[in-house]
């Protein structure tokens, strides 16, 4: 019969991990979130301590590396940024909505104006002339000179469109969630994939509108180019679904067509809603 001895009352070594991990010159806790440090970088929030080796370039231009990586993945590997989020390795990328909200001002700055993405473009493309009539009536009601009113109207349109773009991203995210419901991915993946697609679409629009603006014409006057741009966007969506959700090429293409069609209706509705809000508030 084995001799079983009680271990009660016996002093046991105390397991204290913190002293073993502590390093000379390292602060006790993160200055940002107060979590005890086990190294030069906080394991909870990623904040570097004073003991972390950081160059002046990293401190002043630390986001540059993230931006370059994000843009490279966005244009060369569709769906990879959403996959990074899904797999928990997105620390080196910019947040999707942050990137999108930085691209929207560039759309109006580089691709806006008389021949770019503007109220003037929609008014020129309106064969019925109703939009021009509404603009003239609104200017008359406010006793404002037409050029001054049009300038105010353009500013209101930019503001309304920038706010409603988030609604469009949400609609795309919901459609992706429905299309990929069998994959059982977290909703953050759907909304990330939707936002990255919008980032690509806005970047493509910036290039297109800038090109036609420089040529002294409008994108709306060249329907063939417009259709080609839609084809590029659809292809990008299909490739994104293939990489982010592991869809087979045919399934990804079919889902992309459905999402793009629904998104086009939503985008058109939100654009005209932006015009209506701009007319009402200008």
Backbone as JSON, one array per atom type, in Angstrom:
{
  "sequence": "XXXXXXXXXXXXXXXXXXXXXXXXXXXXXXXXXXXXXXXXXXXXXXXXXXXXXXXXXXXXXXXXXXXXXXXXXXXXXXXXXXXXXXXXXXXXXXXXXXXXXXXXXXXXXXXXXXXXXXXXXXXXXXXXXXXXXXXXXXXXXXXXXXXXXXXXXXXXXXXXXXXXXXXXXXXXXXXXXXXXXXXXXXXXXXXXXXXXXXXXXXXXXXXXXXXXXXXXXXXXXXXXXXXXXXXXXXXXXXXXXXXXXXXXXXXXXXXXXXXXXXXXXXXXXXXXXXXXXXXXXX",
  "N": [[0.86, -1.19, 0.0], [0.66, 2.07, -0.92], [2.39, 4.88, 0.43], [0.75, 7.64, 1.19], [1.29, 10.91, 1.53], [0.32, 13.89, 3.17], [0.3, 17.09, 1.77], [-0.27, 19.41, 2.95], [0.48, 22.4, 4.56], [3.06, 22.48, 3.71], [5.55, 24.52, 2.42], [5.25, 26.0, -0.63], [6.8, 26.87, -3.76], [6.27, 30.16, -4.88], [4.54, 31.19, -7.72], [5.42, 33.7, -9.64], [5.16, 35.53, -12.29], [5.7, 38.03, -13.29], [8.13, 39.3, -12.19], [10.01, 37.65, -13.4], [9.78, 38.25, -16.02], [10.34, 40.88, -16.09], [12.38, 43.64, -17.1], [15.46, 45.4, -16.86], [15.18, 48.91, -16.57], [12.71, 49.05, -17.72], [9.4, 50.33, -17.71], [6.88, 49.81, -15.14], [4.21, 49.56, -15.91], [2.02, 50.0, -18.73], [1.89, 53.22, -20.13], [-0.33, 54.06, -21.42], [-2.6, 52.28, -21.25], [-2.33, 51.14, -18.78], [-1.71, 48.47, -18.33], [0.26, 45.85, -16.95], [3.63, 45.6, -17.99], [5.46, 43.32, -20.0], [7.53, 43.47, -21.63], [9.16, 45.65, -24.04], [7.0, 46.6, -25.53], [3.51, 47.09, -25.18], [1.43, 44.36, -24.56], [-1.27, 44.47, -24.7], [-2.33, 46.82, -25.97], [-0.4, 47.55, -27.77], [1.18, 49.81, -27.52], [4.27, 51.5, -27.56], [6.86, 51.53, -25.15], [9.13, 53.7, -23.32], [11.42, 52.27, -23.37], [11.45, 50.97, -25.73], [13.03, 50.5, -28.86], [12.92, 53.08, -30.99], [12.95, 54.86, -34.0], [13.35, 58.26, -35.25], [12.01, 58.54, -37.67], [10.08, 56.53, -37.53], [8.46, 57.43, -35.43], [7.46, 59.87, -36.38], [6.51, 59.28, -38.94], [5.13, 56.9, -38.77], [2.71, 55.78, -39.66], [3.04, 55.58, -42.35], [4.14, 53.2, -43.31], [2.02, 51.43, -42.84], [0.11, 52.52, -44.55], [1.27, 52.17, -47.09], [1.45, 49.37, -47.19], [-1.29, 48.73, -46.97], [-2.43, 49.91, -49.27], [-1.03, 48.51, -51.22], [-1.94, 45.86, -50.82], [-4.64, 46.32, -51.25], [-4.86, 46.94, -53.98], [-3.49, 44.94, -55.33], [-4.07, 42.43, -54.25], [-7.01, 41.55, -54.0], [-9.41, 41.29, -51.42], [-7.63, 40.36, -49.52], [-7.09, 42.05, -47.34], [-9.46, 41.94, -45.85], [-9.34, 39.26, -45.21], [-7.08, 39.26, -43.61], [-8.12, 40.54, -41.34], [-10.03, 38.67, -40.58], [-8.39, 36.54, -39.88], [-6.94, 37.56, -37.82], [-4.55, 39.11, -38.17], [-4.1, 41.79, -38.78], [-2.72, 43.96, -37.87], [-0.78, 45.49, -39.15], [-2.12, 47.04, -41.01], [-4.09, 49.79, -42.28], [-7.13, 51.02, -40.77], [-10.2, 50.05, -42.27], [-12.43, 51.88, -42.64], [-11.25, 54.29, -41.98], [-9.42, 54.6, -44.08], [-11.23, 54.82, -46.22], [-12.67, 57.19, -45.59], [-10.66, 58.98, -45.9], [-10.21, 58.86, -48.59], [-12.5, 59.88, -49.79], [-12.52, 62.82, -49.64], [-10.41, 63.19, -51.46], [-11.6, 62.33, -53.79], [-13.38, 64.41, -54.4], [-11.57, 66.5, -54.5], [-9.64, 65.85, -56.49], [-11.14, 64.63, -58.49], [-13.43, 66.1, -58.74], [-15.34, 69.11, -59.49], [-16.27, 71.06, -62.46], [-16.28, 69.26, -64.66], [-16.1, 66.88, -63.37], [-16.91, 64.63, -60.66], [-19.69, 65.87, -59.54], [-22.38, 68.19, -58.71], [-22.9, 69.58, -61.01], [-22.23, 67.72, -63.0], [-24.29, 65.82, -62.78], [-26.46, 67.44, -63.34], [-25.9, 68.16, -65.98], [-26.12, 65.69, -67.18], [-28.77, 65.17, -66.97], [-31.31, 64.75, -68.99], [-33.94, 65.65, -69.01], [-33.92, 68.11, -67.81], [-34.87, 68.77, -65.33], [-33.41, 68.88, -62.97], [-31.73, 71.12, -63.32], [-33.74, 73.07, -63.44], [-34.8, 72.87, -60.86], [-32.6, 73.72, -59.38], [-32.35, 76.39, -60.24], [-34.82, 77.42, -59.34], [-34.56, 77.08, -56.58], [-32.41, 78.8, -56.06], [-33.62, 81.23, -56.75], [-35.66, 81.39, -54.83], [-34.19, 81.84, -52.56], [-33.13, 84.25, -53.08], [-30.55, 84.45, -54.13], [-27.63, 84.92, -56.1], [-27.19, 82.89, -59.0], [-24.57, 81.65, -59.56], [-23.36, 81.84, -57.01], [-25.15, 80.41, -55.43], [-24.92, 77.89, -56.59], [-22.33, 77.23, -55.86], [-22.59, 77.0, -53.07], [-24.39, 74.91, -53.08], [-22.86, 72.84, -54.13], [-21.01, 72.43, -52.06], [-22.72, 71.53, -50.02], [-23.6, 69.18, -51.19], [-21.27, 67.64, -51.26], [-20.8, 67.3, -48.53], [-23.14, 65.9, -47.71], [-22.95, 63.6, -49.31], [-20.55, 62.49, -48.38], [-21.28, 61.74, -45.8], [-23.37, 59.93, -46.27], [-22.07, 57.89, -47.53], [-21.25, 56.07, -45.69], [-23.6, 54.77, -45.11], [-23.95, 53.45, -47.52], [-21.78, 51.67, -47.46], [-22.59, 50.11, -45.3], [-24.86, 48.91, -46.4], [-23.69, 47.36, -48.43], [-22.17, 45.65, -46.79], [-24.21, 44.25, -45.43], [-25.4, 42.91, -47.59], [-23.26, 41.3, -48.41], [-23.03, 39.74, -46.11], [-25.41, 38.31, -46.24], [-25.09, 36.97, -48.67], [-22.9, 35.38, -48.09], [-23.65, 33.8, -45.94], [-23.5, 31.1, -45.28], [-20.86, 30.67, -44.77], [-20.42, 31.49, -42.24], [-18.95, 33.63, -41.17], [-17.61, 36.23, -39.03], [-19.42, 39.32, -38.59], [-17.82, 41.52, -38.78], [-15.98, 40.88, -40.7], [-17.5, 40.85, -43.06], [-18.3, 43.55, -43.23], [-15.81, 44.74, -43.35], [-14.8, 43.7, -45.77], [-16.69, 44.87, -47.47], [-16.13, 47.59, -47.07], [-13.5, 47.77, -47.98], [-13.92, 47.15, -50.65], [-15.4, 49.4, -51.39], [-13.42, 51.32, -51.01], [-11.65, 50.64, -53.08], [-13.37, 51.13, -55.28], [-13.84, 53.89, -55.02], [-11.21, 54.85, -55.32], [-10.78, 54.04, -57.96], [-12.7, 55.62, -59.2], [-11.66, 58.14, -58.65], [-9.36, 58.14, -60.26], [-10.58, 57.85, -62.81], [-12.42, 60.05, -63.06], [-10.62, 62.15, -62.74], [-9.03, 61.82, -65.0], [-10.85, 62.28, -67.15], [-11.66, 64.8, -66.47], [-9.31, 66.26, -66.83], [-9.16, 65.99, -69.56], [-11.16, 67.62, -70.38], [-13.78, 66.75, -70.59], [-16.62, 64.68, -69.6], [-17.16, 61.8, -67.53], [-19.68, 60.71, -67.71], [-20.38, 61.21, -70.3], [-19.28, 59.24, -71.78], [-20.36, 56.37, -72.12], [-19.38, 53.78, -72.7], [-16.86, 53.63, -71.48], [-17.72, 53.93, -68.9], [-19.15, 51.57, -68.52], [-17.04, 49.78, -68.75], [-15.63, 50.42, -66.46], [-17.45, 49.57, -64.54], [-17.32, 46.85, -65.05], [-14.7, 46.29, -64.27], [-14.93, 46.84, -61.53], [-16.78, 44.86, -60.81], [-15.29, 42.55, -61.37], [-13.26, 42.86, -59.49], [-14.73, 42.62, -57.11], [-15.54, 39.94, -57.33], [-13.02, 38.62, -57.21], [-12.31, 39.39, -54.64], [-14.21, 38.05, -53.06], [-13.49, 35.46, -53.64], [-10.96, 35.26, -52.44], [-11.3, 36.19, -49.77], [-13.4, 34.64, -48.76], [-12.98, 32.11, -49.65], [-14.45, 31.24, -51.83], [-15.45, 29.37, -54.72], [-14.43, 30.14, -58.11], [-16.65, 30.48, -59.98], [-18.86, 30.59, -58.26], [-18.12, 32.81, -56.74], [-18.17, 34.79, -58.73], [-20.91, 34.79, -59.41], [-22.1, 35.6, -56.98], [-20.87, 38.07, -56.73], [-21.98, 39.49, -58.88], [-24.65, 39.69, -58.03], [-24.35, 41.2, -55.63], [-23.14, 43.52, -56.62], [-25.14, 44.48, -58.34], [-27.26, 45.01, -56.52], [-25.89, 46.86, -54.94], [-25.45, 48.91, -56.78], [-28.01, 49.97, -57.17], [-28.51, 50.92, -54.58], [-26.42, 52.8, -54.37], [-27.1, 54.62, -56.39], [-29.55, 55.56, -55.42], [-28.72, 56.76, -53.0], [-27.03, 58.73, -53.96], [-28.78, 60.46, -55.34], [-30.34, 61.12, -53.18], [-28.46, 62.55, -51.74], [-28.22, 64.75, -53.44], [-30.82, 65.79, -53.17], [-30.86, 66.45, -50.43], [-28.84, 68.36, -50.44], [-29.99, 70.37, -52.06], [-32.08, 71.08, -50.42], [-30.86, 72.08, -48.14], [-29.06, 74.02, -48.97]],
  "CA": [[0.0, 0.0, 0.0], [1.53, 3.24, -1.06], [2.34, 5.85, 1.51], [0.29, 8.93, 0.68], [1.53, 11.95, 2.54], [-0.37, 15.17, 2.95], [1.19, 18.2, 1.43], [-0.74, 20.62, 3.61], [1.45, 23.02, 5.44], [4.38, 22.52, 3.08], [5.76, 25.75, 1.67], [5.43, 25.78, -2.07], [7.35, 28.06, -4.44], [5.26, 31.07, -5.41], [4.73, 31.47, -9.15], [5.24, 35.11, -9.93], [5.73, 35.64, -13.64], [6.1, 39.4, -13.62], [9.56, 39.57, -11.98], [10.84, 36.9, -14.34], [9.72, 38.9, -17.32], [10.74, 42.27, -15.99], [13.69, 43.97, -17.64], [15.98, 46.65, -16.3], [14.85, 50.12, -17.31], [11.38, 48.96, -18.31], [8.36, 50.8, -16.79], [6.07, 48.74, -14.57], [2.92, 49.45, -16.6], [1.84, 50.81, -19.95], [1.44, 54.59, -19.84], [-1.57, 54.33, -22.14], [-3.74, 51.51, -20.74], [-1.99, 50.73, -17.41], [-1.49, 47.02, -18.24], [1.66, 45.54, -16.61], [4.44, 45.31, -19.16], [6.36, 42.17, -19.98], [8.5, 43.74, -22.67], [9.16, 47.07, -24.41], [5.71, 46.95, -26.14], [2.36, 46.61, -24.43], [0.79, 43.23, -25.24], [-2.71, 44.72, -24.78], [-2.69, 47.87, -26.93], [0.67, 47.74, -28.74], [1.91, 51.05, -27.28], [5.69, 51.34, -27.26], [7.33, 52.23, -23.96], [10.37, 54.45, -23.55], [12.51, 51.32, -23.57], [11.37, 50.41, -27.08], [13.9, 51.2, -29.83], [12.13, 53.72, -32.05], [13.67, 55.92, -34.71], [12.56, 59.47, -35.49], [11.15, 58.3, -38.82], [8.94, 55.72, -37.1], [7.59, 58.24, -34.59], [6.79, 60.92, -37.16], [5.9, 58.75, -40.16], [4.85, 55.5, -38.5], [1.56, 55.3, -40.43], [3.38, 55.44, -43.76], [4.28, 51.78, -43.61], [0.68, 50.84, -42.9], [-0.57, 53.0, -45.74], [1.86, 51.51, -48.25], [1.02, 47.97, -47.16], [-2.73, 48.66, -47.22], [-2.69, 50.21, -50.69], [-0.5, 47.41, -52.03], [-2.88, 44.75, -50.71], [-5.93, 46.72, -51.81], [-4.86, 46.95, -55.44], [-2.87, 43.75, -55.93], [-4.61, 41.18, -53.7], [-8.38, 41.81, -53.54], [-9.92, 40.42, -50.36], [-6.59, 39.98, -48.56], [-7.22, 42.86, -46.13], [-10.55, 41.35, -45.06], [-8.83, 37.98, -44.71], [-6.2, 39.59, -42.48], [-8.97, 40.8, -40.17], [-10.64, 37.39, -40.21], [-7.37, 35.66, -39.29], [-6.28, 38.24, -36.71], [-3.18, 39.56, -38.49], [-4.33, 43.06, -39.48], [-2.07, 45.04, -37.12], [0.02, 46.33, -40.03], [-2.96, 47.69, -42.03], [-4.97, 50.89, -41.86], [-8.53, 50.64, -40.58], [-10.9, 50.22, -43.55], [-13.24, 53.1, -42.73], [-10.31, 55.42, -41.98], [-8.92, 54.74, -45.45], [-12.32, 55.29, -47.08], [-12.98, 58.58, -45.27], [-9.57, 59.81, -46.44], [-10.3, 58.84, -50.05], [-13.65, 60.68, -50.24], [-12.09, 64.18, -49.99], [-9.59, 63.15, -52.68], [-12.52, 62.2, -54.92], [-13.87, 65.75, -54.74], [-10.44, 67.38, -54.78], [-8.99, 65.5, -57.76], [-12.11, 64.22, -59.5], [-14.62, 66.94, -58.71], [-15.31, 70.25, -60.4], [-17.27, 71.16, -63.52], [-16.31, 68.05, -65.49], [-15.87, 65.73, -62.53], [-18.03, 64.16, -59.84], [-20.25, 67.08, -58.95], [-23.77, 68.47, -59.04], [-22.9, 70.0, -62.41], [-22.22, 66.52, -63.84], [-25.63, 65.23, -62.78], [-27.35, 68.37, -64.03], [-25.62, 68.07, -67.42], [-26.57, 64.38, -67.66], [-30.23, 65.1, -66.84], [-31.91, 65.17, -70.25], [-35.23, 66.32, -68.79], [-33.7, 69.47, -67.34], [-35.55, 69.01, -64.06], [-32.45, 69.25, -61.93], [-31.37, 72.52, -63.55], [-34.89, 73.89, -63.07], [-34.88, 72.87, -59.4], [-31.5, 74.56, -58.89], [-32.7, 77.79, -60.51], [-35.91, 77.81, -58.45], [-34.03, 77.2, -55.22], [-31.63, 80.04, -56.01], [-34.56, 82.36, -56.78], [-36.35, 81.45, -53.54], [-33.27, 82.36, -51.54], [-32.64, 85.55, -53.57], [-29.11, 84.32, -54.25], [-27.15, 84.78, -57.49], [-27.07, 81.48, -59.36], [-23.22, 81.09, -59.32], [-23.11, 81.71, -55.57], [-25.97, 79.31, -54.93], [-24.35, 76.63, -57.08], [-21.15, 76.94, -55.04], [-23.09, 76.49, -51.8], [-25.01, 73.62, -53.35], [-21.79, 71.86, -54.29], [-20.47, 72.14, -50.74], [-23.7, 70.73, -49.31], [-23.62, 67.87, -51.82], [-20.08, 66.93, -50.82], [-21.0, 66.92, -47.13], [-24.17, 64.86, -47.63], [-22.44, 62.36, -49.92], [-19.53, 61.93, -47.49], [-21.97, 61.1, -44.68], [-24.19, 58.81, -46.73], [-21.22, 56.81, -48.02], [-21.23, 55.07, -44.63], [-24.82, 53.98, -45.31], [-23.7, 52.57, -48.65], [-20.9, 50.6, -46.98], [-23.41, 49.24, -44.47], [-25.7, 48.12, -47.31], [-22.81, 46.34, -49.04], [-21.84, 44.68, -45.76], [-25.38, 43.4, -45.2], [-25.56, 42.04, -48.75], [-22.21, 40.29, -48.34], [-23.37, 38.83, -45.04], [-26.47, 37.41, -46.73], [-24.54, 36.12, -49.73], [-21.9, 34.46, -47.53], [-24.14, 33.37, -44.63], [-23.08, 29.73, -45.0], [-19.46, 30.66, -44.31], [-20.44, 31.78, -40.8], [-17.89, 34.57, -40.81], [-18.07, 37.36, -38.21], [-19.92, 40.45, -39.38], [-16.74, 42.48, -39.03], [-15.34, 40.5, -41.96], [-18.37, 41.3, -44.14], [-18.23, 45.01, -43.34], [-14.44, 45.07, -43.78], [-14.74, 43.43, -47.21], [-17.49, 45.89, -48.14], [-15.42, 48.87, -47.01], [-12.34, 47.69, -48.89], [-14.44, 47.26, -52.02], [-15.73, 50.82, -51.6], [-12.14, 52.03, -51.15], [-11.19, 50.4, -54.45], [-14.27, 51.82, -56.2], [-13.58, 55.33, -54.93], [-9.9, 55.08, -55.94], [-10.98, 53.91, -59.4], [-13.45, 56.81, -59.62], [-10.73, 59.28, -58.62], [-8.54, 58.06, -61.48], [-11.42, 58.05, -63.99], [-12.91, 61.42, -63.11], [-9.46, 63.03, -62.95], [-8.63, 61.69, -66.4], [-11.81, 62.96, -68.03], [-11.64, 66.23, -66.13], [-8.14, 66.83, -67.51], [-9.44, 66.0, -71.0], [-12.2, 68.6, -70.67], [-15.06, 66.1, -70.83], [-17.14, 64.02, -68.41], [-17.27, 60.35, -67.59], [-21.05, 60.37, -68.11], [-20.5, 61.35, -71.76], [-18.65, 58.08, -72.41], [-20.97, 55.19, -71.48], [-18.56, 52.59, -72.88], [-15.86, 53.66, -70.43], [-18.45, 53.73, -67.65], [-19.43, 50.14, -68.43], [-15.77, 49.11, -68.5], [-15.32, 50.63, -65.05], [-18.32, 48.67, -63.79], [-16.78, 45.49, -65.23], [-13.51, 46.19, -63.42], [-15.4, 46.76, -60.15], [-17.36, 43.54, -60.61], [-14.19, 41.58, -61.31], [-12.59, 43.05, -58.2], [-15.6, 42.04, -56.1], [-15.43, 38.49, -57.45], [-11.72, 38.21, -56.68], [-12.34, 39.59, -53.19], [-14.98, 36.96, -52.47], [-12.7, 34.24, -53.81], [-9.85, 35.23, -51.49], [-11.73, 36.41, -48.39], [-14.34, 33.61, -48.31], [-12.63, 30.84, -50.28], [-15.47, 30.84, -52.81], [-14.98, 28.96, -56.04], [-14.53, 31.27, -59.05], [-18.0, 30.68, -60.52], [-19.72, 31.03, -57.16], [-17.72, 34.18, -56.4], [-18.66, 35.66, -59.8], [-22.36, 34.91, -59.3], [-22.39, 36.42, -55.81], [-20.41, 39.43, -57.01], [-22.98, 40.14, -59.74], [-25.8, 40.04, -57.21], [-24.0, 42.28, -54.7], [-22.9, 44.73, -57.41], [-26.44, 44.97, -58.81], [-27.93, 45.63, -55.39], [-25.13, 48.04, -54.53], [-25.65, 49.99, -57.76], [-29.3, 50.6, -56.86], [-28.32, 51.68, -53.34], [-25.54, 53.95, -54.66], [-27.88, 55.6, -57.17], [-30.54, 56.17, -54.52], [-28.04, 57.63, -52.04], [-26.51, 59.89, -54.69], [-29.88, 61.41, -55.55], [-30.71, 61.61, -51.86], [-27.48, 63.6, -51.43], [-28.62, 65.93, -54.22], [-32.03, 66.35, -52.56], [-30.46, 67.08, -49.16], [-28.07, 69.56, -50.78], [-30.95, 71.39, -52.51], [-32.93, 71.49, -49.29], [-30.08, 72.79, -47.11], [-28.16, 75.04, -49.54]],
  "C": [[0.89, 1.23, 0.0], [1.32, 4.22, 0.06], [1.98, 7.21, 0.95], [0.45, 9.95, 1.77], [0.82, 13.24, 2.17], [0.65, 16.25, 2.68], [0.76, 19.5, 2.08], [0.34, 21.13, 4.56], [2.83, 23.11, 4.85], [4.49, 23.8, 2.26], [6.04, 25.43, 0.21], [6.02, 27.03, -2.71], [6.24, 28.88, -5.05], [5.57, 31.39, -6.86], [4.44, 32.93, -9.4], [5.94, 35.39, -11.25], [6.31, 37.01, -13.9], [7.57, 39.67, -13.37], [10.43, 38.85, -12.98], [10.89, 37.57, -15.69], [10.2, 40.34, -17.29], [12.15, 42.47, -16.53], [14.17, 45.27, -17.04], [15.62, 47.84, -17.2], [13.48, 50.12, -17.93], [10.35, 49.47, -17.31], [7.52, 49.62, -16.29], [4.79, 48.51, -15.35], [2.9, 50.34, -17.83], [1.3, 52.18, -19.57], [0.1, 54.92, -20.5], [-2.76, 53.6, -21.53], [-3.48, 50.9, -19.37], [-1.84, 49.22, -17.24], [-0.02, 46.77, -17.88], [2.44, 45.08, -17.84], [5.31, 44.09, -18.94], [7.45, 42.32, -21.03], [8.42, 45.21, -23.06], [7.85, 47.54, -25.05], [4.58, 46.35, -25.32], [1.67, 45.49, -25.22], [-0.71, 43.46, -25.41], [-3.08, 45.72, -25.87], [-1.6, 48.14, -27.96], [1.48, 49.0, -28.55], [3.37, 50.75, -26.92], [6.04, 52.14, -26.01], [8.6, 53.0, -24.3], [11.54, 53.52, -23.82], [12.52, 50.72, -24.97], [12.28, 51.19, -28.03], [13.08, 51.77, -30.98], [12.94, 54.85, -32.68], [12.74, 57.11, -34.92], [11.59, 59.26, -36.64], [9.9, 57.51, -38.42], [7.95, 56.54, -36.29], [6.79, 59.24, -35.42], [6.03, 60.38, -38.36], [5.51, 57.28, -39.98], [3.7, 54.94, -39.3], [1.9, 55.07, -41.89], [3.51, 53.98, -44.16], [2.94, 51.09, -43.73], [-0.04, 51.26, -44.18], [-0.05, 52.3, -46.99], [1.41, 50.05, -48.32], [-0.46, 47.85, -47.52], [-3.05, 48.9, -48.68], [-2.17, 49.08, -51.59], [-1.44, 46.2, -52.0], [-4.21, 45.07, -51.38], [-5.96, 46.57, -53.32], [-4.32, 45.66, -56.06], [-3.44, 42.44, -55.42], [-6.01, 41.44, -53.15], [-8.84, 40.8, -52.5], [-8.91, 40.07, -49.3], [-6.72, 40.77, -47.26], [-8.34, 42.35, -45.24], [-10.11, 40.01, -44.47], [-7.87, 38.2, -43.54], [-7.01, 39.81, -41.2], [-9.58, 39.5, -39.67], [-9.65, 36.49, -39.48], [-6.57, 36.33, -38.18], [-4.86, 38.65, -36.96], [-3.22, 40.9, -39.24], [-3.66, 44.23, -38.79], [-1.31, 46.0, -38.04], [-0.78, 47.06, -41.09], [-3.75, 48.84, -41.44], [-6.38, 50.35, -41.64], [-9.3, 50.94, -41.86], [-11.66, 51.54, -43.68], [-12.36, 54.35, -42.71], [-9.77, 55.67, -43.38], [-10.0, 55.32, -46.35], [-12.61, 56.77, -46.84], [-11.85, 59.52, -45.67], [-9.6, 59.86, -47.96], [-11.43, 59.73, -50.57], [-13.26, 62.13, -50.54], [-11.23, 64.23, -51.25], [-10.46, 63.01, -53.92], [-13.01, 63.57, -55.36], [-12.74, 66.7, -55.11], [-9.86, 67.13, -56.16], [-9.99, 65.18, -58.86], [-13.37, 65.02, -59.51], [-14.55, 68.07, -59.72], [-16.33, 70.13, -61.51], [-17.39, 69.88, -64.34], [-16.09, 66.77, -64.69], [-17.12, 65.31, -61.78], [-18.59, 65.33, -59.06], [-21.72, 67.19, -59.3], [-23.89, 68.85, -60.51], [-22.95, 68.79, -63.35], [-23.6, 65.91, -63.92], [-26.63, 66.13, -63.5], [-27.16, 68.29, -65.54], [-26.13, 66.75, -68.0], [-28.09, 64.23, -67.61], [-30.88, 65.64, -68.11], [-33.22, 65.9, -70.1], [-35.08, 67.76, -68.34], [-34.33, 69.79, -66.01], [-34.6, 69.45, -62.96], [-32.01, 70.7, -62.09], [-32.5, 73.45, -63.14], [-35.01, 74.0, -61.56], [-33.79, 73.76, -58.79], [-31.83, 76.03, -59.07], [-33.82, 78.27, -59.59], [-35.44, 77.98, -57.02], [-33.21, 78.46, -55.05], [-32.53, 81.26, -55.97], [-35.28, 82.51, -55.45], [-35.48, 82.05, -52.46], [-32.68, 83.71, -51.94], [-31.11, 85.57, -53.66], [-28.72, 84.26, -55.72], [-26.87, 83.32, -57.79], [-25.65, 80.93, -59.15], [-22.91, 80.9, -57.85], [-23.9, 80.55, -55.0], [-25.4, 77.96, -55.37], [-23.11, 76.23, -56.28], [-21.56, 76.37, -53.69], [-23.69, 75.1, -51.98], [-23.96, 72.52, -53.47], [-21.19, 71.47, -52.95], [-21.41, 71.26, -49.93], [-23.75, 69.31, -49.88], [-22.43, 67.04, -51.35], [-20.24, 66.44, -49.38], [-22.0, 65.78, -47.02], [-23.66, 63.54, -48.2], [-21.42, 61.7, -49.01], [-20.16, 61.21, -46.3], [-22.72, 59.85, -45.12], [-23.36, 57.65, -47.28], [-21.11, 55.71, -46.98], [-22.46, 54.18, -44.73], [-24.62, 52.99, -46.46], [-22.8, 51.4, -48.26], [-21.69, 49.61, -46.14], [-24.29, 48.34, -45.34], [-24.88, 47.02, -47.98], [-22.46, 45.25, -48.03], [-22.99, 43.72, -45.47], [-25.59, 42.43, -46.36], [-24.49, 40.95, -48.78], [-22.49, 39.26, -47.25], [-24.44, 37.83, -45.46], [-25.92, 36.45, -47.79], [-23.6, 35.06, -49.17], [-22.34, 33.91, -46.17], [-23.7, 31.95, -44.28], [-21.64, 29.64, -44.51], [-19.35, 30.93, -42.82], [-19.25, 32.65, -40.36], [-18.45, 35.64, -39.87], [-18.49, 38.53, -39.09], [-18.83, 41.47, -39.65], [-16.02, 42.16, -40.34], [-16.17, 40.99, -43.14], [-18.25, 42.81, -44.34], [-16.83, 45.47, -43.76], [-14.3, 44.84, -45.28], [-15.52, 44.45, -48.0], [-16.76, 47.23, -48.18], [-14.21, 48.87, -47.94], [-12.79, 47.76, -50.34], [-14.79, 48.71, -52.34], [-14.46, 51.65, -51.77], [-11.6, 51.87, -52.57], [-12.05, 51.17, -55.46], [-14.04, 53.32, -56.2], [-12.23, 55.67, -55.57], [-10.0, 54.99, -57.46], [-11.73, 55.13, -59.96], [-12.55, 58.05, -59.62], [-9.88, 59.31, -59.89], [-9.38, 58.38, -62.72], [-11.87, 59.5, -64.13], [-11.77, 62.41, -63.34], [-9.02, 63.01, -64.41], [-9.56, 62.46, -67.33], [-11.88, 64.45, -67.72], [-10.48, 66.93, -66.82], [-8.36, 66.93, -69.01], [-10.55, 66.97, -71.38], [-13.55, 68.0, -71.0], [-15.5, 65.41, -69.54], [-17.22, 62.52, -68.63], [-18.65, 59.92, -68.07], [-21.24, 60.44, -69.62], [-19.89, 60.17, -72.5], [-19.17, 56.81, -71.75], [-20.13, 53.92, -71.62], [-17.49, 52.51, -71.78], [-16.51, 53.39, -69.08], [-18.74, 52.24, -67.44], [-18.15, 49.34, -68.15], [-15.38, 49.26, -67.03], [-16.18, 49.73, -64.17], [-17.82, 47.23, -63.88], [-15.55, 45.27, -64.35], [-13.93, 46.05, -61.95], [-16.0, 45.39, -59.86], [-16.31, 42.45, -60.52], [-13.47, 41.65, -59.97], [-13.42, 42.42, -57.08], [-15.51, 40.52, -56.13], [-14.12, 37.95, -56.89], [-11.66, 38.36, -55.16], [-13.08, 38.45, -52.5], [-14.2, 35.63, -52.55], [-11.6, 34.14, -52.75], [-10.35, 35.31, -50.04], [-12.61, 35.28, -47.86], [-14.05, 32.23, -48.9], [-13.72, 30.31, -51.21], [-14.81, 30.33, -54.08], [-15.23, 30.08, -57.04], [-15.94, 31.52, -59.58], [-18.97, 31.16, -59.45], [-19.41, 32.48, -56.78], [-18.24, 35.17, -57.45], [-20.16, 35.88, -59.7], [-22.75, 35.8, -58.12], [-22.0, 37.88, -56.05], [-21.42, 40.17, -57.88], [-24.2, 40.57, -58.93], [-25.51, 41.21, -56.28], [-23.8, 43.59, -55.45], [-24.22, 45.33, -57.89], [-27.2, 45.66, -57.68], [-27.23, 46.9, -54.93], [-25.3, 49.21, -55.48], [-26.96, 50.72, -57.49], [-29.18, 51.46, -55.61], [-27.49, 52.93, -53.6], [-26.3, 55.04, -55.42], [-28.87, 56.32, -56.28], [-29.88, 57.14, -53.55], [-27.46, 58.87, -52.71], [-27.61, 60.93, -54.9], [-30.43, 61.92, -54.22], [-29.75, 62.72, -51.43], [-27.81, 64.89, -52.18], [-29.85, 66.61, -53.6], [-31.71, 67.07, -51.25], [-29.7, 68.37, -49.43], [-28.99, 70.69, -51.23], [-31.77, 71.94, -51.34], [-32.17, 72.36, -48.3], [-29.21, 73.92, -47.66], [-28.71, 76.45, -49.31]]
}
